[in-house]
């Protein structure tokens, strides 16, 4: 699902992308709504699989990964005025707030249309993982308060230690369904830098090539997972290929120019 958010509108509507109808999606996916911010290429897909509502955020376009370094301005700002010590990356927050009204409206509409839906699954690759993190922190459990599953792939760090602590407190028992996938030598998860006060969410799955598991770290930025590597060994090549799935298969220039779809 994280991969599918890179696809264009016709591909999503017909649901015929490279991996759309395979067992990698654990069942039939029905796209329902789309949210987009054309000025920043922010995009989210809201879909349904049986009793599960799925939200998938698009990351930085794979052919423009150098833009992600530009996006990674290191300034942290409070998420809101009520908890000034909880700080997040200013650029990620701005893009999330641009998309939030559409995403929240889509989730509420789908909840109304699917009263039996009792599971929210949120995902994203790269920048999309950062946006997914902020959405879960913001809308769970105030908008959706049932079962939560949350998976990111190659996500940068999003906020400070206070943000991580508050995130974990808010999701409660769902912590066992929170996983952060990190491909071998992918450099993006090491931005913004640890030394600047940024921290990752817990539950890192450090992957080897083609999806094998190198290590699992349940703590926060543990040094026995990817942070153990010297920075010089990290690079950008691994960033667009997780579990052998290349996000470039659905790298399209014709973004879906809609706010909320069907």
N, C-alpha and C positions, 0 to 999 in steps of 0.2 A: 504493500500500500504506500509506503514512503516513496518508492520508485514511481508509482503511477502519477503522483502529483506533478511530475515533469512533463507529462503528456499534454497534447493540445486538445482543444474542445471536441473535434470529431472523434478522436481516439477514445476519449473518456465517455462520450455519449454511447458509442457503439461497444465500449468495453472490450476492445480487441488489441490491446497493447501486447508487447512481447510476453509478459508474465500474467496478464489479467485473468485468464481462465485456466490457471494451473493450480496445483495443490498448494502452492506457496501462499495462496490467499485464504486457505482453510474454509472454503465455501464460496457460494455465489455472492458477488458484490453487486449492489445496485446503486450507482451514483445518483445523488438526490439534489445537492445544492453546490454552488461554487461561490467563492468569495475572492475578490481580486482588487488590488490597488495598482493601477496601471503605471503610475509615476515611479514606482519602486519595484515592479515585478513581483510584489507580494501576492501569493496565491494559496488557497486552501480548498481541498475537496472534502465534502461531507457526504458520506455514503452509509448504506445499511447492509448488514449481513445477518440474516435471521433476526435475533433479538439484540443485535449489537449495533450501536451508532459509532461510526468511524470518522475521525477527522485526521486528514493527512495534509501537512504543510509542505509546499515546495521550497527547496533550498536554492542556493546560488546556482545559476545555470552552469553545467559541467564544462562548457567550452569557455567560460569566463571565470574560472576559479581564482584568477589573480584579483578579481574584483572583491573576493571575500576578504582579502588582506586589507583592502581599502575600507571595507565595511567595518573592520574590527578596530574602530576607534576605541580607545581604552577607557573612556570616561564612564564612571558609574554614577547613577542618579537614584534617588529613592523611588521605589515602585509606586508608592502613593504617599499622601500626607499623613496617613494614620500610623504608619510604621517607618519613620525616617531612617532607621538603622538598616532596614532591609533594602539593599541597593542592587541594581541590575545594570547591564550594559545599555547605554542611552540609545544607541542606534537600533538594537533589537526591540527595545521597548516602544520606540516610535513606530516602527513597522507593525508590531503587534497591535498597538492601539488603532492604527489605520484600518486593520482587518477586523478588529474585534466586533464592531456592530453587526457586520454581515455574518461572521462565524457564530456569534451568540444567537442571532435571529434564526439561523439555519438549524442549530441544535434544538432550540425551543420548538420550532415548527415540526421537526422530525419527532421529537418527544411527544408532541400533541397527536401527530398522525400515527405514532407507534407506541401506544400506552404500555404494551408488553415489553418494550425494549428496556432491559435492566443492566446493560453493560455498555460502558464507554471505552473505546479504544482510540488512543491518540498516538500519532507517530510523525516523524519527519526526518529528513536527511540533511546534514550540513546546517545551513542557516534555518532550514525548516525545523530542525531539532530544537533550535533555540526558541523559535516561535511556539512550537508545541509545548515546550517547558513553561513558557509564560502563560499560555492558555490554561494549562492544567492548574497552575498556581492561582490564576485569577478566577476561573469559573468552577473549580471543584472545591468544596461541595455545594456552593451557593446555587448553581444552575443545575448541575447533575450530581446527585448524591448517592448513586448506587455503585455497583462494581466498576472499578477502573483498572485498565491495563495501559501501560505507557512504555513505548520503545523508541529510542532515538538511535540514529546511525551517523557517526562522524560529527556529532554536535560540538560546537565550541562551548566553552564555559559561559554561563549566563549571568551569574551574580556572585555576591560575597557569601561568607560563612553564615551570616544572619539570614540571608535569603534561603540557603540550603536548609538550615534548621527549621525555618517556618514552612517551607515546602513539605518537608518530611512530616511535620506536625499536622499539616492540613490533610494530607492523604491518609494518615492513620494506618489501618491494617492493610491498605492497598500497597504498602511499601514492598510486599513480596511479589508484586506484579509490575515493578518499575525496573527497567533494564536499559543500560547505556552501552550500545555496541561500538567498539573502537577497533578499526582494522589496523593490524600490525604496525606499520610505520606512518600512518596517516598523520600529517602534521596539524591539521585543523583542530582536533580536540585539545591541543596544547595552547590554543589562543582563546581569549586573552590570557596573558601569562599568570601563572600561579603567584609569582612574586609581586604582582600588582594587586593582590588581594582577592582574585577570582577563585572560586571553588566549583568543582563538579558535583553533581548529584551522586549519591552512592549507587552501588550495584553496577560496576563496570564489567563487561564481558570483553576481554582482550582477545581479539581474533587473530588467527594465522591466515595465510593465503587460502582462498577458496572456502573460508568459513569455519575452519577448524578452530577449536578453543585453546588458546595458549594459557590463559589464567582467568579466574573470576575473583574480583575484589569487591567485597561487600561494604567497605568503608568509603571514605571521601578522599579522592585523589591519592590512593594508596601507592606507595613507591614500588610495590611488587607487580603493578600493572604497567600501562604504557608510560607513565611518568618516570619509570625507571630507566628509560632509554636516553642516551645523550641526544641533545637537540640535533646534532649534526647527522644523526641516523634517520631523522624524520624527513618526509617529503610529501609532495602533493599527489604523486601518481596513484597512491592507494585510495585516495579520497573518493573517487567516483566508481569504485568497484567493491561492493560489500556482498559477501556470500556468492561471489561469482556473477553478480548481477550488475551490469554497468548502467548507471543512470543516463549515460549518453544515448542509449537506445531510444529514449523518449525526449531528447533535447529538441524542442521545437521553438520556432520564432513566432508562430502565430498563436500568441497567448489567448485564452478564452476571454473575450471582452464582455463580461457580464458581471452583475453583482450577485444576485441570487437567482439560481436556475429553477428548474421545474418544481 
